[in-house]
Amino acid sequence: MSSQSPHGGVEGSAIDYVAVERSPRFVELKKKHRSVVFPLAVLFIVWYFVYVLLSSFAPDFMAQEVFGHITIGLLLGLGQFVTTFAITMGYVAFANRTLDPISSEIRADLESQEAR
């Protein structure tokens, strides 16, 4: 029976997961992931807090009617939902196009090493 090593792998396994994590392909994968995720997260958090701050400190501005009883606050609030869906769809497209091929290569390499 195999036992777990301190690094999460199985003792006696030929795969050095720490080396895989440090490999150029894995480092590239993390870099590409972070280059999109961090800026999008910061952008969305700023956008969210601008909305909250406007709601708190500029109620007259948020209450201005754009047409009928539709206010700037309502449009900006709905914009939060639209932005969330747009970011999600954009990230999924980016991941499918850019991240998934790299992670598939890494996975295939690990599976072939494990099969040996």
Biopython code that builds the backbone (N, CA, C, O; Angstrom):
import numpy as np
from Bio.PDB.StructureBuilder import StructureBuilder

atoms = [
    (1, "MET", "N", (0.841, -1.176, 0.000)),
    (1, "MET", "CA", (0.000, 0.000, 0.000)),
    (1, "MET", "C", (0.889, 1.241, 0.000)),
    (1, "MET", "O", (1.879, 1.287, 0.729)),
    (2, "SER", "N", (0.555, 2.233, -0.793)),
    (2, "SER", "CA", (1.331, 3.466, -0.900)),
    (2, "SER", "C", (0.915, 4.438, 0.188)),
    (2, "SER", "O", (-0.225, 4.422, 0.653)),
    (3, "SER", "N", (1.853, 5.283, 0.585)),
    (3, "SER", "CA", (1.515, 6.310, 1.570)),
    (3, "SER", "C", (1.755, 7.682, 0.966)),
    (3, "SER", "O", (2.531, 7.839, 0.024)),
    (4, "GLN", "N", (1.079, 8.664, 1.524)),
    (4, "GLN", "CA", (1.186, 10.039, 1.029)),
    (4, "GLN", "C", (2.536, 10.627, 1.433)),
    (4, "GLN", "O", (2.998, 10.428, 2.557)),
    (5, "SER", "N", (3.157, 11.345, 0.517)),
    (5, "SER", "CA", (4.370, 12.090, 0.850)),
    (5, "SER", "C", (3.961, 13.456, 1.379)),
    (5, "SER", "O", (2.808, 13.856, 1.213)),
    (6, "PRO", "N", (4.883, 14.185, 2.015)),
    (6, "PRO", "CA", (4.535, 15.511, 2.540)),
    (6, "PRO", "C", (4.126, 16.499, 1.453)),
    (6, "PRO", "O", (3.479, 17.501, 1.759)),
    (7, "HIS", "N", (4.480, 16.252, 0.211)),
    (7, "HIS", "CA", (4.150, 17.179, -0.878)),
    (7, "HIS", "C", (2.850, 16.816, -1.581)),
    (7, "HIS", "O", (2.520, 17.420, -2.601)),
    (8, "GLY", "N", (2.110, 15.854, -1.066)),
    (8, "GLY", "CA", (0.811, 15.525, -1.636)),
    (8, "GLY", "C", (0.851, 14.392, -2.643)),
    (8, "GLY", "O", (-0.201, 13.897, -3.049)),
    (9, "GLY", "N", (2.035, 13.970, -3.057)),
    (9, "GLY", "CA", (2.146, 12.866, -4.010)),
    (9, "GLY", "C", (2.218, 11.548, -3.273)),
    (9, "GLY", "O", (2.234, 11.513, -2.043)),
    (10, "VAL", "N", (2.260, 10.474, -4.022)),
    (10, "VAL", "CA", (2.367, 9.154, -3.435)),
    (10, "VAL", "C", (3.836, 8.793, -3.389)),
    (10, "VAL", "O", (4.547, 8.952, -4.381)),
    (11, "GLU", "N", (4.305, 8.301, -2.226)),
    (11, "GLU", "CA", (5.703, 7.914, -2.115)),
    (11, "GLU", "C", (6.000, 6.813, -3.109)),
    (11, "GLU", "O", (5.181, 5.919, -3.322)),
    (12, "GLY", "N", (7.163, 6.877, -3.713)),
    (12, "GLY", "CA", (7.530, 5.902, -4.719)),
    (12, "GLY", "C", (7.092, 6.341, -6.101)),
    (12, "GLY", "O", (7.468, 5.717, -7.093)),
    (13, "SER", "N", (6.308, 7.396, -6.185)),
    (13, "SER", "CA", (5.853, 7.932, -7.464)),
    (13, "SER", "C", (7.025, 8.618, -8.154)),
    (13, "SER", "O", (7.864, 9.227, -7.490)),
    (14, "ALA", "N", (7.090, 8.526, -9.465)),
    (14, "ALA", "CA", (8.193, 9.126, -10.221)),
    (14, "ALA", "C", (7.968, 10.612, -10.473)),
    (14, "ALA", "O", (8.878, 11.294, -10.946)),
    (15, "ILE", "N", (6.804, 11.120, -10.176)),
    (15, "ILE", "CA", (6.479, 12.510, -10.486)),
    (15, "ILE", "C", (6.894, 13.416, -9.332)),
    (15, "ILE", "O", (6.512, 13.196, -8.182)),
    (16, "ASP", "N", (7.672, 14.424, -9.655)),
    (16, "ASP", "CA", (8.080, 15.432, -8.671)),
    (16, "ASP", "C", (7.180, 16.646, -8.909)),
    (16, "ASP", "O", (7.432, 17.457, -9.801)),
    (17, "TYR", "N", (6.137, 16.754, -8.103)),
    (17, "TYR", "CA", (5.143, 17.810, -8.310)),
    (17, "TYR", "C", (5.692, 19.206, -8.040)),
    (17, "TYR", "O", (5.231, 20.180, -8.633)),
    (18, "VAL", "N", (6.669, 19.306, -7.153)),
    (18, "VAL", "CA", (7.298, 20.598, -6.894)),
    (18, "VAL", "C", (8.044, 21.042, -8.159)),
    (18, "VAL", "O", (7.998, 22.214, -8.533)),
    (19, "ALA", "N", (8.726, 20.104, -8.809)),
    (19, "ALA", "CA", (9.428, 20.428, -10.058)),
    (19, "ALA", "C", (8.436, 20.808, -11.155)),
    (19, "ALA", "O", (8.706, 21.700, -11.958)),
    (20, "VAL", "N", (7.293, 20.133, -11.186)),
    (20, "VAL", "CA", (6.256, 20.459, -12.179)),
    (20, "VAL", "C", (5.771, 21.883, -11.945)),
    (20, "VAL", "O", (5.591, 22.649, -12.892)),
    (21, "GLU", "N", (5.560, 22.233, -10.685)),
    (21, "GLU", "CA", (5.086, 23.586, -10.357)),
    (21, "GLU", "C", (6.102, 24.649, -10.759)),
    (21, "GLU", "O", (5.730, 25.777, -11.084)),
    (22, "ARG", "N", (7.366, 24.298, -10.738)),
    (22, "ARG", "CA", (8.421, 25.240, -11.111)),
    (22, "ARG", "C", (8.776, 25.186, -12.586)),
    (22, "ARG", "O", (9.603, 25.971, -13.051)),
    (23, "SER", "N", (8.172, 24.280, -13.322)),
    (23, "SER", "CA", (8.491, 24.121, -14.744)),
    (23, "SER", "C", (8.076, 25.361, -15.532)),
    (23, "SER", "O", (7.126, 26.043, -15.148)),
    (24, "PRO", "N", (8.771, 25.663, -16.622)),
    (24, "PRO", "CA", (8.435, 26.857, -17.417)),
    (24, "PRO", "C", (6.981, 26.862, -17.899)),
    (24, "PRO", "O", (6.348, 27.917, -17.936)),
    (25, "ARG", "N", (6.451, 25.701, -18.267)),
    (25, "ARG", "CA", (5.079, 25.636, -18.781)),
    (25, "ARG", "C", (4.066, 25.989, -17.689)),
    (25, "ARG", "O", (3.101, 26.713, -17.936)),
    (26, "PHE", "N", (4.299, 25.465, -16.468)),
    (26, "PHE", "CA", (3.380, 25.749, -15.365)),
    (26, "PHE", "C", (3.503, 27.208, -14.925)),
    (26, "PHE", "O", (2.498, 27.851, -14.625)),
    (27, "VAL", "N", (4.727, 27.730, -14.886)),
    (27, "VAL", "CA", (4.943, 29.131, -14.540)),
    (27, "VAL", "C", (4.245, 30.029, -15.561)),
    (27, "VAL", "O", (3.640, 31.037, -15.196)),
    (28, "GLU", "N", (4.330, 29.660, -16.842)),
    (28, "GLU", "CA", (3.644, 30.410, -17.898)),
    (28, "GLU", "C", (2.130, 30.384, -17.673)),
    (28, "GLU", "O", (1.462, 31.409, -17.812)),
    (29, "LEU", "N", (1.596, 29.216, -17.327)),
    (29, "LEU", "CA", (0.157, 29.077, -17.075)),
    (29, "LEU", "C", (-0.276, 30.001, -15.938)),
    (29, "LEU", "O", (-1.269, 30.718, -16.063)),
    (30, "LYS", "N", (0.470, 29.984, -14.828)),
    (30, "LYS", "CA", (0.125, 30.855, -13.695)),
    (30, "LYS", "C", (0.234, 32.327, -14.075)),
    (30, "LYS", "O", (-0.609, 33.136, -13.686)),
    (31, "LYS", "N", (1.269, 32.674, -14.833)),
    (31, "LYS", "CA", (1.461, 34.077, -15.232)),
    (31, "LYS", "C", (0.310, 34.560, -16.115)),
    (31, "LYS", "O", (-0.213, 35.657, -15.918)),
    (32, "LYS", "N", (-0.080, 33.736, -17.087)),
    (32, "LYS", "CA", (-1.192, 34.128, -17.966)),
    (32, "LYS", "C", (-2.498, 34.236, -17.189)),
    (32, "LYS", "O", (-3.292, 35.146, -17.428)),
    (33, "HIS", "N", (-2.722, 33.311, -16.262)),
    (33, "HIS", "CA", (-3.935, 33.336, -15.449)),
    (33, "HIS", "C", (-3.991, 34.619, -14.616)),
    (33, "HIS", "O", (-4.999, 35.324, -14.600)),
    (34, "ARG", "N", (-2.891, 34.901, -13.930)),
    (34, "ARG", "CA", (-2.844, 36.084, -13.068)),
    (34, "ARG", "C", (-2.912, 37.380, -13.853)),
    (34, "ARG", "O", (-3.448, 38.374, -13.365)),
    (35, "SER", "N", (-2.369, 37.380, -15.076)),
    (35, "SER", "CA", (-2.363, 38.613, -15.871)),
    (35, "SER", "C", (-3.777, 39.044, -16.260)),
    (35, "SER", "O", (-4.002, 40.204, -16.604)),
    (36, "VAL", "N", (-4.713, 38.124, -16.205)),
    (36, "VAL", "CA", (-6.102, 38.453, -16.522)),
    (36, "VAL", "C", (-6.939, 38.575, -15.248)),
    (36, "VAL", "O", (-7.707, 39.524, -15.096)),
    (37, "VAL", "N", (-6.792, 37.633, -14.351)),
    (37, "VAL", "CA", (-7.642, 37.578, -13.166)),
    (37, "VAL", "C", (-7.430, 38.773, -12.234)),
    (37, "VAL", "O", (-8.400, 39.387, -11.790)),
    (38, "PHE", "N", (-6.192, 39.103, -11.939)),
    (38, "PHE", "CA", (-5.949, 40.199, -10.996)),
    (38, "PHE", "C", (-6.459, 41.545, -11.518)),
    (38, "PHE", "O", (-7.162, 42.239, -10.783)),
    (39, "PRO", "N", (-6.138, 41.943, -12.750)),
    (39, "PRO", "CA", (-6.674, 43.227, -13.227)),
    (39, "PRO", "C", (-8.206, 43.248, -13.282)),
    (39, "PRO", "O", (-8.825, 44.253, -12.933)),
    (40, "LEU", "N", (-8.814, 42.143, -13.718)),
    (40, "LEU", "CA", (-10.282, 42.108, -13.762)),
    (40, "LEU", "C", (-10.877, 42.209, -12.362)),
    (40, "LEU", "O", (-11.880, 42.893, -12.160)),
    (41, "ALA", "N", (-10.271, 41.537, -11.407)),
    (41, "ALA", "CA", (-10.776, 41.594, -10.029)),
    (41, "ALA", "C", (-10.664, 43.015, -9.475)),
    (41, "ALA", "O", (-11.604, 43.516, -8.858)),
    (42, "VAL", "N", (-9.530, 43.656, -9.692)),
    (42, "VAL", "CA", (-9.340, 45.029, -9.212)),
    (42, "VAL", "C", (-10.340, 45.960, -9.886)),
    (42, "VAL", "O", (-10.972, 46.783, -9.224)),
    (43, "LEU", "N", (-10.483, 45.829, -11.199)),
    (43, "LEU", "CA", (-11.421, 46.665, -11.945)),
    (43, "LEU", "C", (-12.844, 46.502, -11.409)),
    (43, "LEU", "O", (-13.547, 47.490, -11.195)),
    (44, "PHE", "N", (-13.262, 45.265, -11.195)),
    (44, "PHE", "CA", (-14.622, 45.047, -10.731)),
    (44, "PHE", "C", (-14.818, 45.560, -9.303)),
    (44, "PHE", "O", (-15.859, 46.140, -8.996)),
    (45, "ILE", "N", (-13.841, 45.355, -8.440)),
    (45, "ILE", "CA", (-13.962, 45.830, -7.058)),
    (45, "ILE", "C", (-14.048, 47.358, -7.019)),
    (45, "ILE", "O", (-14.843, 47.920, -6.266)),
    (46, "VAL", "N", (-13.226, 48.024, -7.834)),
    (46, "VAL", "CA", (-13.290, 49.487, -7.901)),
    (46, "VAL", "C", (-14.661, 49.926, -8.394)),
    (46, "VAL", "O", (-15.274, 50.820, -7.811)),
    (47, "TRP", "N", (-15.142, 49.309, -9.456)),
    (47, "TRP", "CA", (-16.456, 49.621, -10.031)),
    (47, "TRP", "C", (-17.549, 49.402, -8.988)),
    (47, "TRP", "O", (-18.464, 50.217, -8.870)),
    (48, "TYR", "N", (-17.460, 48.318, -8.240)),
    (48, "TYR", "CA", (-18.461, 48.031, -7.204)),
    (48, "TYR", "C", (-18.432, 49.102, -6.109)),
    (48, "TYR", "O", (-19.477, 49.613, -5.707)),
    (49, "PHE", "N", (-17.227, 49.437, -5.630)),
    (49, "PHE", "CA", (-17.148, 50.435, -4.561)),
    (49, "PHE", "C", (-17.545, 51.830, -5.033)),
    (49, "PHE", "O", (-18.088, 52.611, -4.251)),
    (50, "VAL", "N", (-17.287, 52.154, -6.282)),
    (50, "VAL", "CA", (-17.766, 53.437, -6.819)),
    (50, "VAL", "C", (-19.292, 53.471, -6.747)),
    (50, "VAL", "O", (-19.880, 54.478, -6.353)),
    (51, "TYR", "N", (-19.922, 52.374, -7.128)),
    (51, "TYR", "CA", (-21.382, 52.291, -7.054)),
    (51, "TYR", "C", (-21.875, 52.447, -5.612)),
    (51, "TYR", "O", (-22.807, 53.207, -5.349)),
    (52, "VAL", "N", (-21.251, 51.731, -4.691)),
    (52, "VAL", "CA", (-21.660, 51.809, -3.279)),
    (52, "VAL", "C", (-21.437, 53.223, -2.735)),
    (52, "VAL", "O", (-22.302, 53.767, -2.048)),
    (53, "LEU", "N", (-20.293, 53.809, -3.036)),
    (53, "LEU", "CA", (-20.004, 55.156, -2.542)),
    (53, "LEU", "C", (-20.953, 56.196, -3.135)),
    (53, "LEU", "O", (-21.403, 57.103, -2.435)),
    (54, "LEU", "N", (-21.252, 56.063, -4.424)),
    (54, "LEU", "CA", (-22.229, 56.975, -5.026)),
    (54, "LEU", "C", (-23.588, 56.819, -4.360)),
    (54, "LEU", "O", (-24.281, 57.804, -4.107)),
    (55, "SER", "N", (-23.964, 55.582, -4.079)),
    (55, "SER", "CA", (-25.250, 55.334, -3.416)),
    (55, "SER", "C", (-25.292, 55.970, -2.039)),
    (55, "SER", "O", (-26.331, 56.467, -1.603)),
    (56, "SER", "N", (-24.156, 55.950, -1.359)),
    (56, "SER", "CA", (-24.104, 56.478, 0.008)),
    (56, "SER", "C", (-23.930, 57.989, 0.072)),
    (56, "SER", "O", (-24.552, 58.666, 0.891)),
    (57, "PHE", "N", (-23.071, 58.510, -0.808)),
    (57, "PHE", "CA", (-22.676, 59.913, -0.678)),
    (57, "PHE", "C", (-23.200, 60.831, -1.788)),
    (57, "PHE", "O", (-23.008, 62.044, -1.718)),
    (58, "ALA", "N", (-23.846, 60.283, -2.793)),
    (58, "ALA", "CA", (-24.413, 61.117, -3.861)),
    (58, "ALA", "C", (-25.828, 60.646, -4.196)),
    (58, "ALA", "O", (-26.123, 60.320, -5.346)),
    (59, "PRO", "N", (-26.696, 60.613, -3.192)),
    (59, "PRO", "CA", (-28.047, 60.102, -3.449)),
    (59, "PRO", "C", (-28.826, 60.944, -4.462)),
    (59, "PRO", "O", (-29.651, 60.414, -5.207)),
    (60, "ASP", "N", (-28.567, 62.240, -4.489)),
    (60, "ASP", "CA", (-29.287, 63.086, -5.459)),
    (60, "ASP", "C", (-28.873, 62.728, -6.885)),
    (60, "ASP", "O", (-29.704, 62.679, -7.791)),
    (61, "PHE", "N", (-27.591, 62.483, -7.067)),
    (61, "PHE", "CA", (-27.103, 62.077, -8.391)),
    (61, "PHE", "C", (-27.720, 60.733, -8.789)),
    (61, "PHE", "O", (-28.190, 60.568, -9.915)),
    (62, "MET", "N", (-27.714, 59.781, -7.859)),
    (62, "MET", "CA", (-28.235, 58.441, -8.156)),
    (62, "MET", "C", (-29.750, 58.458, -8.392)),
    (62, "MET", "O", (-30.288, 57.579, -9.066)),
    (63, "ALA", "N", (-30.429, 59.459, -7.835)),
    (63, "ALA", "CA", (-31.886, 59.539, -7.964)),
    (63, "ALA", "C", (-32.337, 60.281, -9.218)),
    (63, "ALA", "O", (-33.536, 60.367, -9.485)),
    (64, "GLN", "N", (-31.395, 60.817, -9.987)),
    (64, "GLN", "CA", (-31.780, 61.537, -11.213)),
    (64, "GLN", "C", (-32.440, 60.566, -12.192)),
    (64, "GLN", "O", (-31.928, 59.482, -12.473)),
    (65, "GLU", "N", (-33.569, 60.987, -12.688)),
    (65, "GLU", "CA", (-34.292, 60.150, -13.647)),
    (65, "GLU", "C", (-33.700, 60.336, -15.034)),
    (65, "GLU", "O", (-33.468, 61.456, -15.490)),
    (66, "VAL", "N", (-33.463, 59.215, -15.689)),
    (66, "VAL", "CA", (-32.899, 59.233, -17.041)),
    (66, "VAL", "C", (-34.039, 59.262, -18.047)),
    (66, "VAL", "O", (-34.051, 60.085, -18.962)),
    (67, "PHE", "N", (-34.994, 58.362, -17.874)),
    (67, "PHE", "CA", (-36.239, 58.392, -18.645)),
    (67, "PHE", "C", (-37.305, 57.692, -17.809)),
    (67, "PHE", "O", (-37.067, 56.641, -17.214)),
    (68, "GLY", "N", (-38.461, 58.293, -17.783)),
    (68, "GLY", "CA", (-39.533, 57.776, -16.933)),
    (68, "GLY", "C", (-39.079, 57.746, -15.484)),
    (68, "GLY", "O", (-38.533, 58.721, -14.968)),
    (69, "HIS", "N", (-39.310, 56.622, -14.844)),
    (69, "HIS", "CA", (-38.891, 56.456, -13.451)),
    (69, "HIS", "C", (-37.581, 55.672, -13.349)),
    (69, "HIS", "O", (-37.233, 55.177, -12.277)),
    (70, "ILE", "N", (-36.871, 55.562, -14.444)),
    (70, "ILE", "CA", (-35.580, 54.863, -14.460)),
    (70, "ILE", "C", (-34.492, 55.860, -14.044)),
    (70, "ILE", "O", (-34.295, 56.891, -14.686)),
    (71, "THR", "N", (-33.792, 55.524, -12.951)),
    (71, "THR", "CA", (-32.793, 56.444, -12.411)),
    (71, "THR", "C", (-31.375, 55.985, -12.758)),
    (71, "THR", "O", (-31.146, 54.850, -13.178)),
    (72, "ILE", "N", (-30.446, 56.902, -12.567)),
    (72, "ILE", "CA", (-29.031, 56.575, -12.779)),
    (72, "ILE", "C", (-28.634, 55.435, -11.842)),
    (72, "ILE", "O", (-27.917, 54.522, -12.252)),
    (73, "GLY", "N", (-29.083, 55.475, -10.610)),
    (73, "GLY", "CA", (-28.770, 54.418, -9.640)),
    (73, "GLY", "C", (-29.246, 53.061, -10.100)),
    (73, "GLY", "O", (-28.534, 52.065, -9.969)),
    (74, "LEU", "N", (-30.459, 53.019, -10.642)),
    (74, "LEU", "CA", (-30.991, 51.753, -11.144)),
    (74, "LEU", "C", (-30.161, 51.246, -12.312)),
    (74, "LEU", "O", (-29.841, 50.059, -12.374)),
    (75, "LEU", "N", (-29.810, 52.126, -13.234)),
    (75, "LEU", "CA", (-28.996, 51.717, -14.382)),
    (75, "LEU", "C", (-27.612, 51.229, -13.951)),
    (75, "LEU", "O", (-27.107, 50.233, -14.470)),
    (76, "LEU", "N", (-27.003, 51.943, -12.994)),
    (76, "LEU", "CA", (-25.694, 51.510, -12.509)),
    (76, "LEU", "C", (-25.801, 50.180, -11.750)),
    (76, "LEU", "O", (-24.904, 49.342, -11.845)),
    (77, "GLY", "N", (-26.863, 49.990, -11.019)),
    (77, "GLY", "CA", (-27.081, 48.719, -10.310)),
    (77, "GLY", "C", (-27.249, 47.565, -11.276)),
    (77, "GLY", "O", (-26.668, 46.496, -11.084)),
    (78, "LEU", "N", (-28.042, 47.777, -12.313)),
    (78, "LEU", "CA", (-28.190, 46.742, -13.339)),
    (78, "LEU", "C", (-26.868, 46.523, -14.076)),
    (78, "LEU", "O", (-26.560, 45.415, -14.514)),
    (79, "GLY", "N", (-26.100, 47.599, -14.200)),
    (79, "GLY", "CA", (-24.782, 47.487, -14.819)),
    (79, "GLY", "C", (-23.851, 46.558, -14.050)),
    (79, "GLY", "O", (-22.966, 45.934, -14.635)),
    (80, "GLN", "N", (-24.054, 46.466, -12.721)),
    (80, "GLN", "CA", (-23.264, 45.528, -11.925)),
    (80, "GLN", "C", (-23.511, 44.088, -12.391)),
    (80, "GLN", "O", (-22.572, 43.301, -12.514)),
    (81, "PHE", "N", (-24.763, 43.755, -12.646)),
    (81, "PHE", "CA", (-25.081, 42.410, -13.126)),
    (81, "PHE", "C", (-24.504, 42.177, -14.517)),
    (81, "PHE", "O", (-23.918, 41.130, -14.789)),
    (82, "VAL", "N", (-24.673, 43.147, -15.379)),
    (82, "VAL", "CA", (-24.152, 43.025, -16.748)),
    (82, "VAL", "C", (-22.634, 42.850, -16.723)),
    (82, "VAL", "O", (-22.084, 42.016, -17.442)),
    (83, "THR", "N", (-21.974, 43.636, -15.897)),
    (83, "THR", "CA", (-20.519, 43.544, -15.779)),
    (83, "THR", "C", (-20.099, 42.166, -15.274)),
    (83, "THR", "O", (-19.136, 41.588, -15.779)),
    (84, "THR", "N", (-20.811, 41.641, -14.286)),
    (84, "THR", "CA", (-20.484, 40.313, -13.751)),
    (84, "THR", "C", (-20.579, 39.253, -14.838)),
    (84, "THR", "O", (-19.683, 38.420, -14.977)),
    (85, "PHE", "N", (-21.651, 39.279, -15.603)),
    (85, "PHE", "CA", (-21.810, 38.293, -16.672)),
    (85, "PHE", "C", (-20.769, 38.495, -17.770)),
    (85, "PHE", "O", (-20.238, 37.521, -18.304)),
    (86, "ALA", "N", (-20.476, 39.735, -18.109)),
    (86, "ALA", "CA", (-19.477, 40.013, -19.147)),
    (86, "ALA", "C", (-18.093, 39.529, -18.727)),
    (86, "ALA", "O", (-17.370, 38.933, -19.526)),
    (87, "ILE", "N", (-17.727, 39.786, -17.475)),
    (87, "ILE", "CA", (-16.434, 39.318, -16.977)),
    (87, "ILE", "C", (-16.383, 37.796, -16.994)),
    (87, "ILE", "O", (-15.380, 37.210, -17.400)),
    (88, "THR", "N", (-17.451, 37.163, -16.558)),
    (88, "THR", "CA", (-17.491, 35.696, -16.540)),
    (88, "THR", "C", (-17.359, 35.130, -17.954)),
    (88, "THR", "O", (-16.566, 34.218, -18.189)),
    (89, "MET", "N", (-18.127, 35.664, -18.879)),
    (89, "MET", "CA", (-18.065, 35.161, -20.262)),
    (89, "MET", "C", (-16.696, 35.422, -20.880)),
    (89, "MET", "O", (-16.159, 34.573, -21.591)),
    (90, "GLY", "N", (-16.133, 36.593, -20.608)),
    (90, "GLY", "CA", (-14.805, 36.910, -21.128)),
    (90, "GLY", "C", (-13.738, 36.001, -20.555)),
    (90, "GLY", "O", (-12.851, 35.548, -21.278)),
    (91, "TYR", "N", (-13.818, 35.730, -19.249)),
    (91, "TYR", "CA", (-12.835, 34.849, -18.630)),
    (91, "TYR", "C", (-12.954, 33.431, -19.167)),
    (91, "TYR", "O", (-11.940, 32.792, -19.448)),
    (92, "VAL", "N", (-14.170, 32.932, -19.314)),
    (92, "VAL", "CA", (-14.361, 31.581, -19.845)),
    (92, "VAL", "C", (-13.778, 31.474, -21.254)),
    (92, "VAL", "O", (-13.118, 30.488, -21.581)),
    (93, "ALA", "N", (-14.018, 32.479, -22.080)),
    (93, "ALA", "CA", (-13.453, 32.472, -23.437)),
    (93, "ALA", "C", (-11.927, 32.499, -23.385)),
    (93, "ALA", "O", (-11.264, 31.766, -24.119)),
    (94, "PHE", "N", (-11.371, 33.342, -22.517)),
    (94, "PHE", "CA", (-9.914, 33.417, -22.357)),
    (94, "PHE", "C", (-9.357, 32.086, -21.880)),
    (94, "PHE", "O", (-8.359, 31.601, -22.413)),
    (95, "ALA", "N", (-9.995, 31.493, -20.879)),
    (95, "ALA", "CA", (-9.520, 30.219, -20.341)),
    (95, "ALA", "C", (-9.593, 29.121, -21.394)),
    (95, "ALA", "O", (-8.655, 28.337, -21.536)),
    (96, "ASN", "N", (-10.687, 29.058, -22.125)),
    (96, "ASN", "CA", (-10.822, 28.039, -23.172)),
    (96, "ASN", "C", (-9.761, 28.196, -24.252)),
    (96, "ASN", "O", (-9.217, 27.207, -24.745)),
    (97, "ARG", "N", (-9.470, 29.431, -24.616)),
    (97, "ARG", "CA", (-8.549, 29.715, -25.709)),
    (97, "ARG", "C", (-7.079, 29.646, -25.280)),
    (97, "ARG", "O", (-6.232, 29.173, -26.038)),
    (98, "THR", "N", (-6.783, 30.113, -24.074)),
    (98, "THR", "CA", (-5.390, 30.307, -23.667)),
    (98, "THR", "C", (-4.929, 29.355, -22.565)),
    (98, "THR", "O", (-3.866, 28.746, -22.679)),
    (99, "LEU", "N", (-5.710, 29.224, -21.515)),
    (99, "LEU", "CA", (-5.269, 28.434, -20.370)),
    (99, "LEU", "C", (-5.479, 26.937, -20.543)),
    (99, "LEU", "O", (-4.609, 26.140, -20.191)),
    (100, "ASP", "N", (-6.624, 26.554, -21.079)),
    (100, "ASP", "CA", (-6.933, 25.134, -21.194)),
    (100, "ASP", "C", (-5.935, 24.354, -22.050)),
    (100, "ASP", "O", (-5.569, 23.241, -21.672)),
    (101, "PRO", "N", (-5.476, 24.894, -23.198)),
    (101, "PRO", "CA", (-4.481, 24.128, -23.961)),
    (101, "PRO", "C", (-3.188, 23.879, -23.178)),
    (101, "PRO", "O", (-2.610, 22.796, -23.265)),
    (102, "ILE", "N", (-2.741, 24.866, -22.422)),
    (102, "ILE", "CA", (-1.517, 24.705, -21.634)),
    (102, "ILE", "C", (-1.745, 23.690, -20.517)),
    (102, "ILE", "O", (-0.916, 22.807, -20.296)),
    (103, "SER", "N", (-2.871, 23.816, -19.812)),
    (103, "SER", "CA", (-3.137, 22.876, -18.718)),
    (103, "SER", "C", (-3.346, 21.463, -19.250)),
    (103, "SER", "O", (-2.994, 20.494, -18.577)),
    (104, "SER", "N", (-3.910, 21.333, -20.439)),
    (104, "SER", "CA", (-4.070, 20.005, -21.044)),
    (104, "SER", "C", (-2.715, 19.381, -21.362)),
    (104, "SER", "O", (-2.516, 18.182, -21.167)),
    (105, "GLU", "N", (-1.783, 20.202, -21.854)),
    (105, "GLU", "CA", (-0.423, 19.700, -22.119)),
    (105, "GLU", "C", (0.231, 19.226, -20.833)),
    (105, "GLU", "O", (0.828, 18.150, -20.791)),
    (106, "ILE", "N", (0.117, 20.031, -19.786)),
    (106, "ILE", "CA", (0.720, 19.668, -18.498)),
    (106, "ILE", "C", (0.090, 18.377, -17.978)),
    (106, "ILE", "O", (0.796, 17.477, -17.524)),
    (107, "ARG", "N", (-1.239, 18.289, -18.043)),
    (107, "ARG", "CA", (-1.943, 17.099, -17.573)),
    (107, "ARG", "C", (-1.533, 15.868, -18.366)),
    (107, "ARG", "O", (-1.277, 14.811, -17.790)),
    (108, "ALA", "N", (-1.471, 16.003, -19.691)),
    (108, "ALA", "CA", (-1.082, 14.862, -20.525)),
    (108, "ALA", "C", (0.333, 14.405, -20.198)),
    (108, "ALA", "O", (0.603, 13.205, -20.149)),
    (109, "ASP", "N", (1.234, 15.352, -19.976)),
    (109, "ASP", "CA", (2.607, 15.015, -19.624)),
    (109, "ASP", "C", (2.646, 14.260, -18.275)),
    (109, "ASP", "O", (3.352, 13.261, -18.137)),
    (110, "LEU", "N", (1.893, 14.744, -17.309)),
    (110, "LEU", "CA", (1.853, 14.082, -16.003)),
    (110, "LEU", "C", (1.248, 12.687, -16.106)),
    (110, "LEU", "O", (1.731, 11.747, -15.473)),
    (111, "GLU", "N", (0.197, 12.554, -16.900)),
    (111, "GLU", "CA", (-0.420, 11.244, -17.058)),
    (111, "GLU", "C", (0.521, 10.263, -17.740)),
    (111, "GLU", "O", (0.543, 9.082, -17.392)),
    (112, "SER", "N", (1.301, 10.741, -18.713)),
    (112, "SER", "CA", (2.262, 9.834, -19.378)),
    (112, "SER", "C", (3.399, 9.453, -18.425)),
    (112, "SER", "O", (3.895, 8.327, -18.464)),
    (113, "GLN", "N", (3.809, 10.397, -17.567)),
    (113, "GLN", "CA", (4.835, 10.067, -16.565)),
    (113, "GLN", "C", (4.299, 9.051, -15.567)),
    (113, "GLN", "O", (5.009, 8.131, -15.163)),
    (114, "GLU", "N", (3.050, 9.223, -15.174)),
    (114, "GLU", "CA", (2.455, 8.313, -14.208)),
    (114, "GLU", "C", (2.283, 6.908, -14.784)),
    (114, "GLU", "O", (2.395, 5.915, -14.065)),
    (115, "ALA", "N", (2.007, 6.835, -16.098)),
    (115, "ALA", "CA", (1.802, 5.540, -16.745)),
    (115, "ALA", "C", (3.097, 4.740, -16.836)),
    (115, "ALA", "O", (3.073, 3.512, -16.915)),
    (116, "ARG", "N", (4.238, 5.453, -16.823)),
    (116, "ARG", "CA", (5.535, 4.749, -16.937)),
    (116, "ARG", "C", (5.907, 4.025, -15.706)),
    (116, "ARG", "O", (6.962, 3.393, -15.656)),
]
sb = StructureBuilder()
sb.init_structure("model")
sb.init_model(0)
sb.init_chain("A")
sb.init_seg("    ")
for serial, (resi, resn, name, xyz) in enumerate(atoms, 1):
    if name == "N":
        sb.init_residue(resn, " ", resi, " ")
    sb.init_atom(name, np.array(xyz, "f"), 0.0, 1.0, " ", f" {name:<3s}", serial, name[0])
structure = sb.get_structure()
